[in-house]
């Protein structure tokens, strides 16, 4: 999808936030709240181990992550 501005400039669509999640119980309340509010439909979610999520975060593959 390409959005046009009033000055006829082409604007790229915004990218969905890239979020990493570990399977630890301490992360459950945050992601339960996101799921309950349907916010999970608007993010690119990946579940992985904390060490891999840290690597993805440092490499720029994720915007935010629980580590």
C-alpha atoms as a printed R data frame, in Angstrom:
   type eleno elety resid chain resno      x       y      z
1  ATOM     1    CA   UNK     A     1  0.000   0.000  0.000
2  ATOM     2    CA   UNK     A     2  1.287   3.442 -0.908
3  ATOM     3    CA   UNK     A     3 -0.237   6.512  0.710
4  ATOM     4    CA   UNK     A     4 -0.311   9.854 -1.081
5  ATOM     5    CA   UNK     A     5  0.204  13.079  0.830
6  ATOM     6    CA   UNK     A     6 -1.429  16.381 -0.035
7  ATOM     7    CA   UNK     A     7  1.759  17.543 -1.767
8  ATOM     8    CA   UNK     A     8  1.693  14.428 -4.017
9  ATOM     9    CA   UNK     A     9  4.795  12.922 -2.414
10 ATOM    10    CA   UNK     A    10  4.871   9.148 -2.117
11 ATOM    11    CA   UNK     A    11  4.989   7.986  1.499
12 ATOM    12    CA   UNK     A    12  5.875   4.408  2.373
13 ATOM    13    CA   UNK     A    13  3.514   2.598  4.749
14 ATOM    14    CA   UNK     A    14  4.674   2.311  8.341
15 ATOM    15    CA   UNK     A    15  6.317  -0.954  9.312
16 ATOM    16    CA   UNK     A    16  4.853  -3.092 12.074
17 ATOM    17    CA   UNK     A    17  6.960  -3.124 15.259
18 ATOM    18    CA   UNK     A    18  9.191  -6.208 15.433
19 ATOM    19    CA   UNK     A    19  8.870  -7.681 18.937
20 ATOM    20    CA   UNK     A    20 10.730 -10.593 20.490
21 ATOM    21    CA   UNK     A    21  9.325 -12.704 23.307
22 ATOM    22    CA   UNK     A    22 10.847 -15.371 25.507
23 ATOM    23    CA   UNK     A    23  8.765 -18.171 26.996
24 ATOM    24    CA   UNK     A    24  9.550 -17.216 30.586
25 ATOM    25    CA   UNK     A    25  6.626 -16.878 32.964
26 ATOM    26    CA   UNK     A    26  7.655 -13.318 33.869
27 ATOM    27    CA   UNK     A    27  6.769 -12.177 30.307
28 ATOM    28    CA   UNK     A    28  3.277 -13.676 30.380
29 ATOM    29    CA   UNK     A    29  1.401 -10.697 31.906
30 ATOM    30    CA   UNK     A    30  2.724  -8.293 29.266
31 ATOM    31    CA   UNK     A    31  1.858 -10.497 26.312
32 ATOM    32    CA   UNK     A    32 -1.442 -11.602 27.831
33 ATOM    33    CA   UNK     A    33 -2.419  -7.936 28.015
34 ATOM    34    CA   UNK     A    34 -1.375  -7.386 24.404
35 ATOM    35    CA   UNK     A    35 -3.363 -10.423 23.282
36 ATOM    36    CA   UNK     A    36 -6.415  -9.330 25.232
37 ATOM    37    CA   UNK     A    37 -6.354  -5.890 23.621
38 ATOM    38    CA   UNK     A    38 -5.801  -7.354 20.109
39 ATOM    39    CA   UNK     A    39 -2.534  -5.356 19.855
40 ATOM    40    CA   UNK     A    40 -0.747  -8.587 18.903
41 ATOM    41    CA   UNK     A    41 -2.434  -8.356 15.508
42 ATOM    42    CA   UNK     A    42 -0.433  -5.195 14.783
43 ATOM    43    CA   UNK     A    43  3.068  -6.465 15.619
44 ATOM    44    CA   UNK     A    44  5.543  -8.903 14.123
45 ATOM    45    CA   UNK     A    45  6.069 -11.286 17.064
46 ATOM    46    CA   UNK     A    46  8.870 -13.854 17.360
47 ATOM    47    CA   UNK     A    47  9.325 -16.250 20.268
48 ATOM    48    CA   UNK     A    48 12.845 -17.460 20.951
49 ATOM    49    CA   UNK     A    49 15.382 -18.040 23.708
50 ATOM    50    CA   UNK     A    50 16.753 -14.987 25.557
51 ATOM    51    CA   UNK     A    51 20.262 -15.362 24.106
52 ATOM    52    CA   UNK     A    52 18.934 -15.542 20.544
53 ATOM    53    CA   UNK     A    53 16.586 -12.614 21.170
54 ATOM    54    CA   UNK     A    54 19.542 -10.580 22.445
55 ATOM    55    CA   UNK     A    55 21.419 -11.348 19.234
56 ATOM    56    CA   UNK     A    56 18.415 -10.387 17.117
57 ATOM    57    CA   UNK     A    57 17.994  -7.160 19.063
58 ATOM    58    CA   UNK     A    58 21.664  -6.224 18.670
59 ATOM    59    CA   UNK     A    59 21.673  -7.067 14.953
60 ATOM    60    CA   UNK     A    60 18.628  -4.867 14.332
61 ATOM    61    CA   UNK     A    61 16.292  -7.755 13.498
62 ATOM    62    CA   UNK     A    62 13.982  -6.811 16.423
63 ATOM    63    CA   UNK     A    63 12.881  -3.360 17.558
64 ATOM    64    CA   UNK     A    64 12.109  -4.399 21.143
65 ATOM    65    CA   UNK     A    65 12.433  -7.663 23.037
66 ATOM    66    CA   UNK     A    66 12.242  -9.275 26.432
67 ATOM    67    CA   UNK     A    67 15.697 -10.595 27.257
